[in-house]
Amino acid sequence: MPEKIENLQDFLMAIIGLLKFIDKSSPVLFRSNFRLNLSHSLEEAIPTLIRLKEHDYIQFPTDSPAMAEAGLTGSQLDLKLESFEHSYLSFHEEGGLNHLVRVLKKGQIILSSIGKVAPGFGSFAQELIMFIIEELSLDTTQDHPLDI
């Protein structure tokens, strides 16, 4: 059972865990060309996220006025993390593509906020998740690896 997500470091560890899960599950989730490129992208993204979780903006968000203005401190952050945590736990408890997409969308929102204010963070993780969501949300009238 995943632990409580109480801060941005916990959030980033949850995102890293989700990305690792997606990588392991990619043979049943994605078409082969996307799967190959995703694997290479994750080889770059995950170590970068691990390094960035030690960034001062992540460890001490209340020390940054920009983080506060982005709603990444106090009750605003608590609200976002609780919502993310709820979806994260629902995915772990119930599984399913809908729960996975829901937790990724919430994670994308938080990553986008971090990317806008934390120097050096950039938008790479948020954009990577956006493309994963798009691939998972393919038109269901088309052949899809999860169609039975």
C-alpha positions as CSV (number, residue, x, y, z in Angstrom):
1,M,0.0,0.0,0.0
2,P,1.4,3.4,-0.9
3,E,2.2,5.8,1.9
4,K,0.5,9.1,2.5
5,I,1.6,11.9,0.1
6,E,2.3,14.8,2.5
7,N,4.7,17.0,0.5
8,L,6.2,17.6,-2.9
9,Q,9.0,15.1,-2.4
10,D,6.4,12.4,-1.7
11,F,4.5,13.5,-4.7
12,L,7.5,13.3,-7.0
13,M,8.3,9.8,-5.6
14,A,4.7,8.8,-6.4
15,I,5.1,10.2,-10.0
16,I,8.4,8.3,-10.4
17,G,6.7,5.1,-9.2
18,L,3.8,5.6,-11.7
19,L,6.3,6.2,-14.5
20,K,8.1,3.0,-13.6
21,F,4.8,1.1,-13.5
22,I,3.8,2.5,-16.9
23,D,7.2,1.4,-18.3
24,K,6.8,-2.1,-17.0
25,S,3.2,-2.3,-18.3
26,S,3.9,-0.6,-21.7
27,P,3.7,-3.9,-23.7
28,V,-0.1,-4.0,-23.0
29,L,-0.7,-0.2,-23.0
30,F,1.1,1.2,-26.0
31,R,1.9,0.6,-29.7
32,S,5.4,-0.6,-30.3
33,N,7.0,2.6,-31.7
34,F,5.6,4.7,-28.8
35,R,6.7,2.0,-26.3
36,L,10.3,2.1,-27.6
37,N,10.5,5.9,-27.5
38,L,8.8,6.0,-24.1
39,S,11.4,3.7,-22.6
40,H,14.2,5.9,-23.8
41,S,12.4,9.0,-22.5
42,L,11.9,7.4,-19.1
43,E,15.6,6.5,-18.9
44,E,16.3,10.2,-19.0
45,A,13.3,11.5,-17.1
46,I,13.3,9.3,-14.0
47,P,16.9,10.2,-12.9
48,T,16.2,13.8,-13.5
49,L,13.1,13.7,-11.3
50,I,15.1,11.9,-8.6
51,R,17.6,14.7,-8.7
52,L,15.0,17.4,-8.8
53,K,13.2,16.1,-5.7
54,E,16.2,17.3,-3.7
55,H,15.8,20.9,-5.1
56,D,15.3,23.6,-2.5
57,Y,12.0,24.6,-4.1
58,I,10.7,21.0,-3.6
59,Q,12.1,20.5,-0.1
60,F,11.3,24.0,1.2
61,P,8.5,25.4,-0.9
62,T,7.4,27.9,1.8
63,D,10.8,29.6,1.5
64,S,9.8,30.6,-2.1
65,P,7.3,33.4,-2.8
66,A,6.9,32.0,-6.3
67,M,5.9,28.6,-5.0
68,A,3.3,30.2,-2.7
69,E,1.9,32.3,-5.6
70,A,1.6,29.0,-7.7
71,G,-0.4,27.4,-4.9
72,L,2.3,25.0,-3.9
73,T,2.4,25.8,-0.2
74,G,0.0,25.7,2.7
75,S,-3.7,24.8,2.3
76,Q,-3.5,25.1,-1.5
77,L,-0.8,22.5,-1.7
78,D,-2.6,20.3,0.8
79,L,-5.7,20.4,-1.4
80,K,-3.8,19.4,-4.5
81,L,-1.8,16.6,-2.7
82,E,-5.0,15.2,-1.1
83,S,-6.8,15.1,-4.4
84,F,-3.7,13.5,-6.1
85,E,-3.4,11.0,-3.2
86,H,-7.0,10.0,-3.5
87,S,-6.6,9.2,-7.2
88,Y,-3.3,7.5,-6.5
89,L,-4.7,5.2,-3.9
90,S,-7.8,4.5,-6.0
91,F,-5.5,3.4,-8.8
92,H,-3.5,1.2,-6.5
93,E,-6.6,-0.3,-4.9
94,E,-8.8,-0.8,-7.9
95,G,-6.5,-0.6,-10.9
96,G,-7.9,0.2,-14.3
97,L,-7.1,2.5,-17.1
98,N,-9.5,5.2,-16.0
99,H,-7.9,5.4,-12.6
100,L,-4.5,5.6,-14.1
101,V,-5.4,8.4,-16.5
102,R,-7.1,10.3,-13.6
103,V,-4.1,10.2,-11.4
104,L,-1.8,11.1,-14.3
105,K,-3.9,14.1,-15.1
106,K,-3.8,15.4,-11.5
107,G,-0.1,14.8,-11.4
108,Q,0.3,16.7,-14.7
109,I,-1.4,19.7,-13.1
110,I,0.9,19.8,-10.1
111,L,4.0,19.2,-12.3
112,S,3.0,22.1,-14.6
113,S,2.8,24.4,-11.6
114,I,6.2,23.3,-10.3
115,G,7.7,23.7,-13.8
116,K,6.5,27.3,-14.1
117,V,8.2,28.4,-10.9
118,A,11.0,26.1,-9.9
119,P,14.3,27.1,-11.6
120,G,15.7,24.2,-13.6
121,F,12.6,22.1,-13.3
122,G,11.3,22.7,-16.7
123,S,8.2,21.2,-18.3
124,F,9.7,17.9,-19.4
125,A,7.9,15.7,-16.9
126,Q,4.5,17.4,-17.4
127,E,4.8,17.1,-21.2
128,L,5.9,13.5,-20.9
129,I,2.9,12.7,-18.8
130,M,0.7,14.6,-21.2
131,F,1.8,12.4,-24.1
132,I,1.3,9.3,-22.1
133,I,-2.2,10.4,-21.3
134,E,-2.9,11.1,-24.9
135,E,-1.6,7.6,-26.0
136,L,-3.7,6.0,-23.2
137,S,-6.8,7.9,-24.4
138,L,-6.7,6.8,-28.0
139,D,-10.0,6.7,-29.8
140,T,-11.7,3.5,-28.6
141,T,-13.1,2.8,-32.1
142,Q,-9.6,2.1,-33.2
143,D,-7.7,-1.1,-32.4
144,H,-6.0,-0.7,-29.0
145,P,-3.9,-3.1,-27.1
146,L,-6.5,-3.2,-24.3
147,D,-9.4,-4.0,-26.6
148,I,-10.7,-7.5,-26.1
